[in-house]
Every structure is written in C-alpha cells, then in structure tokens.
Amino acid sequence: MFIDEAVIRIAGGDGGNGCVAFRREKFVPRGGPSGGDGGNGGSLYLESSQHLNTLLQFRYKREFSAERGRHGEGSNRRGRDGEDLVLHVPAGTVVYDNEGGEKLYDFDAPDERFLAARGGRGGRGNARFATSTHQAPRRADPGRPGERRILRLELKLLADVGLVGFPNVGKSTLISRLSAARPRIADYPFTTLEPHLGVVGLDLERSFVMADIPGLIEGAHDGKGLGVRFLKHIERTRLLVHLIDVAQGSGRDPVEDYGVIMAELRNFSTGVASKPMLLVASRVDAAGDGERLAGLRGFAKDRGEFLHEISGVTGQGLEDLKSAIWAKLEEIPKPALMSSLEVGEHAPVTRF
C-alpha cells in the first residue's frame, strides 16, 4: 500500500527529577545533602532511508515519544539518561509543522538525520544547592518536559525522470519495458493508482530512476482524476517525458492532448511546467493511416522540438529514447543538497 502523507505526534523524553536526600552513614557525623541529579530525557530523530518507499508505518501508529530520564537518587547517584528514538522515513520526505505550516526539513538524500524533538533536561538534586551558609538545602529541581510537536510528513519520490500524459497512453508499459518495475497494465483508464519507480540501466555504469504517476486529465489541478494527488512526485525530477497517444481510434487529438497536459502542469506549478521535457509519440504500432502521427510531427517541427516515436509493444524506438534521456540528463545539473542553514537552528543536521 502506497501512503505518501501522514500526521504524527512526537515528544522528546521528559527529564528526571532531582533528588532530596541526606547522607546518614556510620562514622559520618556531618553527612550533608546527597541528592543526585535527574537524567536527561531522550531525543527523537527522523532519519531518511533508501530502503523505504512509503509512509505506511505511520498509518496505524501516530504517537511516538523517546524514553524519559530516570530520577536522581541518594548518595549522589545521577539518574540514567533516556534512550533516543529514531524514526526512519523514506528519502524524499518533507517535514512540516502541522500547526504553523512551517517547513522544518527536506530529506533530499538517504542517511540524513533531523532532530525533531529534543529531550528535557534532568533536574538538579539538593547536593547542587549546598553552600557554606546553607548546608542542608531541601530543594531539588523537577525535570523539564521534552519538546512536543505535531508533524505532517509528505513524501515526494526521488527520481531523475517523470512520465506524464493522459491515462492509457503507455506510461506503465514503457516503464515496464525499460526497467524491472511491474505496474498494472490494462485497457481501461486509471489503471495506475499509485506511483511506480523503476531503475533504467544503459550499461553497468550508467543508470537513472524513472517515475510513473497516474494519468492526468483536464481539471486535474482542481482535483479531477487521480493525478493531482501525485503530481508532487514529479516536482523533484530533473526531466519530464511527455507521452502522447497517436493510436488510431483513441478519440483524442494529439495536439490538443499536449495543450491540456501542459495547462494542467502550469496550473499545478510553474516550476514543474518549466522543467526540461522530451516529447514522445506513443503506440506508433497502432497509428493506422498515420494521420494523427503526422499531425503531431508537424506540431513538434513548428515548435522546434524533436519527436521521439516509440512502441511499448514492439520495442520500436525504446533504445533511442533511453539514450536521448541519458544525454538530456547529462546536460541538467543535479540539484544541490539542502544546507543546514535552510532548516534553522532548531533543526540540527547530521550527514553520515
């Protein structure tokens, strides 16, 4: 099950209380105060992992807290610190404060760690308050509570290439032919109900990650169809591959399809619509008399774009498309990793 949003309550462990105690030992007539300090509460961290691809673990359990610190004891014994708690999330997860909406951290790579809730400090025991003029203090500090937050987690898949287009234009077939991904393929709209990732390899040293999202329809940015929910998963991609169906009998005009999809991308995000894009004519094996394909060729020529013609069934043009995608990716710089300055002082970062 693919879960890409979750709201969780988290808390750092409370600090242990300080102790009020006095030494009463044989042959120690002036024992004095001996209350130890409380232990510090454990902190709660979020850590990104490349082995996860969904937030399913937060669907049924939504409250997490680190261990509290132990109370101080007599004979100047300090309480034990609470254990830290580390919650693993998929790489690509964005963390927001659910109440204020502030973006706290963006896990744009695996093995990053974010301090989400700091543990409380342990209280001081009465031995800390002894002075030359106040030799028998009966005061101890309580432990401080750990930080508490409500977080909203939003997963945006990390992929180099995103496939966009109407339903049933051959996106799932394409990713299944180019990679080991096996999405559901059937002859009805919205066969793809959740995003799929596939690793496309050109050789032993060259590969890229491709993302297939559910098909878009007109009005997707307003919530129609399934695409609006998953459009965020192509926000991180460096390149879009726009598939347009040229098969005879599909009932749609390829040039109009192009305009509708581009309008939906612009209405969702101008940043997404402005990404580098390859134009692909899909299902050319079923183009019939080729009138639809010829119209799309003319449209691409007028725009000065190269039209890639492929068939997921026969394999026509797939190798050339892979090479073209890789060549385009070589021209596009990879986004720089987020620096710790972007997340504020309250969000220290550890990169392993």
Phi and psi in degrees as a GROMACS rama.xvg file:
@    title "Ramachandran Plot"
@    xaxis  label "Phi"
@    yaxis  label "Psi"
@TYPE xy
-96.1425  114.193  PHE-2
-118.036  121.416  ILE-3
-117.085  6.64569  ASP-4
-141.861  145.182  GLU-5
-158.669  147.183  ALA-6
-118.756  125.415  VAL-7
-129.808  152.944  ILE-8
-105.611  129.268  ARG-9
-128.823  157.121  ILE-10
-152.915  138.022  ALA-11
-76.7323  157.088  GLY-12
-68.5884  143.326  GLY-13
-71.4229  148.551  ASP-14
-74.8729  148.771  GLY-15
-74.176  152.932  GLY-16
-76.0216  148.295  ASN-17
-72.8271  159.595  GLY-18
-109.933  142.45  CYS-19
-103.679  113.182  VAL-20
-152.105  157.677  ALA-21
-132.712  142.762  PHE-22
-73.0787  129.941  ARG-23
-133.192  86.0798  ARG-24
-124.796  150.192  GLU-25
-61.7834  138.556  LYS-26
68.9587  14.0463  PHE-27
-122.58  83.24  VAL-28
-67.6537  -29.1088  PRO-29
-114.392  70.0421  ARG-30
-62.007  -52.1731  GLY-31
80.7929  176.888  GLY-32
-68.6661  144.046  PRO-33
-144.042  25.8078  SER-34
-76.8206  128.51  GLY-35
-85.8533  165.199  GLY-36
-77.6483  153.413  ASP-37
-77.8193  154.718  GLY-38
-78.3005  155.564  GLY-39
-75.7048  146.145  ASN-40
-74.1466  152.01  GLY-41
-70.8609  153.205  GLY-42
-98.8796  157.598  SER-43
-110.616  126.982  LEU-44
-116.406  150.217  TYR-45
-107.907  136.408  LEU-46
-134.96  132.801  GLU-47
-82.8965  144.795  SER-48
-135.869  137.459  SER-49
-80.1832  -6.15409  GLN-50
-90.9216  -2.17152  HIS-51
-114.033  147.192  LEU-52
-136.995  17.1171  ASN-53
-155.804  160.245  THR-54
-99.2064  28.131  LEU-55
-58.2477  -32.8569  LEU-56
-62.123  -20.4746  GLN-57
-97.8647  8.5517  PHE-58
-75.6162  -36.5318  ARG-59
-106.816  -28.0984  TYR-60
-118.099  122.346  LYS-61
-125.451  4.13184  ARG-62
-123.737  128.673  GLU-63
-137.768  139.33  PHE-64
-145.548  143.97  SER-65
-78.2195  167.555  ALA-66
-71.8882  141.436  GLU-67
-78.4534  158.007  ARG-68
-77.4851  150.326  GLY-69
-79.5399  154.577  ARG-70
-72.6976  152.721  HIS-71
-68.1484  160.738  GLY-72
-132.26  172.293  GLU-73
-65.8672  175.257  GLY-74
59.4568  32.0316  SER-75
58.8317  32.237  ASN-76
-89.0064  120.814  ARG-77
-81.7193  141.988  ARG-78
-68.3594  151.159  GLY-79
-72.5654  141.745  ARG-80
-69.8666  147.177  ASP-81
-72.7756  152.024  GLY-82
-76.3151  139.817  GLU-83
-69.4847  152.778  ASP-84
-117.001  129.611  LEU-85
-115.646  120.667  VAL-86
-102.387  127.555  LEU-87
-92.702  134.166  HIS-88
-128.215  158.96  VAL-89
-67.8768  146.644  PRO-90
-60.6516  134.346  ALA-91
107.152  -3.21  GLY-92
-78.0498  135.345  THR-93
-108.597  132.997  VAL-94
-106.947  125.622  VAL-95
-120.924  150.534  TYR-96
-76.7415  120.631  ASP-97
-69.446  -25.8182  ASN-98
-85.7447  -47.2352  GLU-99
-94.1309  -13.7946  GLY-100
79.0688  5.62174  GLY-101
-70.6588  137.772  GLU-102
-80.2059  116.847  LYS-103
-92.0655  -40.9682  LEU-104
-163.117  151.122  TYR-105
-124.918  111.963  ASP-106
-81.1514  87.5366  PHE-107
-94.2559  11.3033  ASP-108
-159.171  157.744  ALA-109
-69.315  161.384  PRO-110
62.7257  35.044  ASP-111
-103.219  148.875  GLU-112
-128.077  136.488  ARG-113
-128.405  127.204  PHE-114
-77.7794  104.661  LEU-115
-89.2627  -34.8823  ALA-116
-148.098  117.806  ALA-117
-81.32  141.019  ARG-118
-72.4296  154.437  GLY-119
-76.0038  153.237  GLY-120
-82.3566  141.187  ARG-121
-69.4838  148.92  GLY-122
-77.7307  157.84  GLY-123
-85.127  138.603  ARG-124
-79.7847  169.939  GLY-125
-69.6663  -15.2132  ASN-126
-65.2116  -24.8499  ALA-127
-72.847  -17.2707  ARG-128
-102.097  3.41475  PHE-129
-73.131  132.733  ALA-130
-133.164  176.504  THR-131
-67.7562  -23.7257  SER-132
-104.153  -10.2765  THR-133
-135.828  82.3517  HIS-134
-89.78  -7.1045  GLN-135
-132.953  61.531  ALA-136
-68.0888  141.507  PRO-137
-114.749  36.4092  ARG-138
-118.108  139.707  ARG-139
-145.14  148.359  ALA-140
-87.1673  141.901  ASP-141
-75.6079  156.402  PRO-142
-69.7923  148.434  GLY-143
-85.6037  145.696  ARG-144
-71.0152  151.234  PRO-145
-75.511  161.948  GLY-146
-65.1342  144.168  GLU-147
-127.511  135.998  ARG-148
-146.294  155.879  ARG-149
-112.864  118.836  ILE-150
-110.264  145.733  LEU-151
-111.18  121.693  ARG-152
-102.712  131.973  LEU-153
-130.793  122.047  GLU-154
-93.7483  126.805  LEU-155
-122.292  115.475  LYS-156
-60.5685  145.644  LEU-157
-95.5778  111.317  LEU-158
-145.996  153.952  ALA-159
-82.8482  -36.2357  ASP-160
-128.38  136.042  VAL-161
-118.091  135.287  GLY-162
-95.2063  128.349  LEU-163
-129.939  156.714  VAL-164
154.377  175.349  GLY-165
-65.1849  163.335  PHE-166
-60.8291  147.572  PRO-167
61.3913  38.6635  ASN-168
-102.938  -1.63159  VAL-169
105.549  16.8032  GLY-170
-65.6003  -47.6809  LYS-171
-66.2456  -38.3154  SER-172
-63.3685  -41.5265  THR-173
-62.2167  -48.346  LEU-174
-68.2238  -29.0435  ILE-175
-72.6386  -28.8091  SER-176
-80.7466  -30.2201  ARG-177
-92.2804  -18.0985  LEU-178
-139.96  -175.004  SER-179
-88.7431  1.40159  ALA-180
-65.7886  142.118  ALA-181
-128.487  69.8741  ARG-182
-70.6394  163.524  PRO-183
-69.9253  134.188  ARG-184
-125.834  122.267  ILE-185
-155.04  164.146  ALA-186
-92.9912  60.4764  ASP-187
-155.311  154.333  TYR-188
-63.0659  151.238  PRO-189
56.7513  42.5252  PHE-190
-63.1758  -40.0438  THR-191
-81.6093  116.931  THR-192
-105.109  -9.41247  LEU-193
-152.488  156.995  GLU-194
-65.6582  151.537  PRO-195
-130.165  140.202  HIS-196
-110.324  142.373  LEU-197
-141.591  140.275  GLY-198
-94.1575  120.282  VAL-199
-102.463  119.857  VAL-200
-107.42  132.679  GLY-201
-91.3548  -38.4122  LEU-202
-158.751  -165.264  ASP-203
-67.5208  -21.9878  LEU-204
-111.384  -13.0448  GLU-205
-121.082  125.045  ARG-206
-157.6  160.42  SER-207
-146.966  162.006  PHE-208
-103.437  130.216  VAL-209
-115.358  139.033  MET-210
-116.535  131.443  ALA-211
-110.258  121.268  ASP-212
-112.334  160.436  ILE-213
-55.0354  149.764  PRO-214
-62.3545  151.181  GLY-215
-99.3177  150.733  LEU-216
-132.881  168.538  ILE-217
-62.5751  129.949  GLU-218
91.4238  9.63184  GLY-219
-60.4179  -36.1732  ALA-220
-66.8534  -17.6283  HIS-221
-95.8238  4.53781  ASP-222
106.234  3.06896  GLY-223
-79.6197  141.521  LYS-224
73.6595  -155.979  GLY-225
-110.578  -16.3254  LEU-226
-63.3675  -35.7443  GLY-227
-59.8615  -32.9788  VAL-228
-69.6412  -27.6636  ARG-229
-110.305  0.0602784  PHE-230
-60.2481  -28.8856  LEU-231
-61.4172  -21.5976  LYS-232
-75.4034  -9.79247  HIS-233
-105.132  5.15709  ILE-234
-65.9437  -29.8542  GLU-235
-90.0548  -10.4316  ARG-236
-68.2325  152.58  THR-237
-91.548  -21.7178  ARG-238
-144.003  139.966  LEU-239
-108.744  141.428  LEU-240
-114.539  112.376  VAL-241
-96.5565  109.672  HIS-242
-93.2339  131.295  LEU-243
-124.57  127.907  ILE-244
-78.031  123.336  ASP-245
-112.705  11.8803  VAL-246
-66.9351  142.297  ALA-247
-69.9109  137.481  GLN-248
90.4813  4.99686  GLY-249
-74.7576  -20.2786  SER-250
82.7043  7.16304  GLY-251
-127.891  153.494  ARG-252
-91.3221  125.998  ASP-253
-58.192  -40.2833  PRO-254
-67.1302  -40.2519  VAL-255
-65.1857  -38.7865  GLU-256
-58.306  -42.589  ASP-257
-59.382  -46.8092  TYR-258
-63.9937  -39.4918  GLY-259
-64.7159  -46.5206  VAL-260
-64.6426  -42.1374  ILE-261
-65.1669  -36.6108  MET-262
-64.6749  -40.0015  ALA-263
-65.7902  -39.0981  GLU-264
-65.4868  -41.364  LEU-265
-65.7323  -40.1717  ARG-266
-68.2703  -29.0872  ASN-267
-77.2416  -47.6797  PHE-268
-165.247  126.766  SER-269
-66.8151  -28.3077  THR-270
-65.388  -39.6771  GLY-271
-67.7544  -44.2686  VAL-272
-65.1747  -26.1834  ALA-273
-90.7163  2.56714  SER-274
-66.0318  150.966  LYS-275
-56.1575  143.088  PRO-276
-142.8  141.715  MET-277
-106.501  134.741  LEU-278
-96.0526  126.499  LEU-279
-128.498  127.42  VAL-280
-89.3723  117.635  ALA-281
-102.198  154.466  SER-282
62.3359  43.2079  ARG-283
-68.7194  -18.1103  VAL-284
-66.76  -19.324  ASP-285
-113.386  24.7989  ALA-286
-73.6195  -11.3083  ALA-287
65.7064  -124.605  GLY-288
-74.262  -6.52771  ASP-289
81.6509  9.03665  GLY-290
-64.9474  -42.9372  GLU-291
-65.9977  -41.0826  ARG-292
-64.718  -40.704  LEU-293
-64.3078  -38.6492  ALA-294
-63.6315  -40.0434  GLY-295
-70.4255  -34.8993  LEU-296
-61.276  -45.3533  ARG-297
-63.544  -39.742  GLY-298
-62.4016  -45.0371  PHE-299
-64.7328  -38.5525  ALA-300
-64.8307  -41.494  LYS-301
-63.3107  -31.7125  ASP-302
-86.8689  -4.75592  ARG-303
74.425  25.9427  GLY-304
-109.198  149.558  GLU-305
-87.8667  132.7  PHE-306
-101.426  118.939  LEU-307
-88.3023  130.675  HIS-308
-112.843  121.564  GLU-309
-134.709  162.457  ILE-310
-138.581  119.663  SER-311
-71.489  -19.0067  GLY-312
-82.1224  -50.4794  VAL-313
-89.5523  -17.4961  THR-314
87.9147  4.2593  GLY-315
-61.2305  127.84  GLN-316
77.5446  0.0466755  GLY-317
-69.4957  -42.7391  LEU-318
-65.3616  -40.4882  GLU-319
-64.7185  -37.5404  ASP-320
-66.0623  -41.8812  LEU-321
-58.4227  -45.6541  LYS-322
-64.7466  -38.7015  SER-323
-66.5637  -39.5084  ALA-324
-62.7608  -45.4174  ILE-325
-63.4153  -43.2427  TRP-326
-61.112  -38.8606  ALA-327
-69.2655  -39.9602  LYS-328
-63.4968  -33.2418  LEU-329
-63.5256  -26.308  GLU-330
-85.1339  -17.4761  GLU-331
-100.901  119.857  ILE-332
-67.4989  145.016  PRO-333
-71.7383  143.007  LYS-334
-65.3983  141.144  PRO-335
-69.9204  146.949  ALA-336
-67.4959  147.428  LEU-337
-63.3056  133.758  MET-338
-86.0487  159.73  SER-339
-66.4776  -18.9748  SER-340
-68.5683  -22.7601  LEU-341
-78.1231  -15.7006  GLU-342
-104.089  -1.4883  VAL-343
85.3484  167.284  GLY-344
-68.8576  -23.6788  GLU-345
-79.4101  -2.35231  HIS-346
-128.16  70.3663  ALA-347
-64.4656  148.666  PRO-348
-121.544  138.736  VAL-349
-122.627  123.134  THR-350
-107.844  124.741  ARG-351
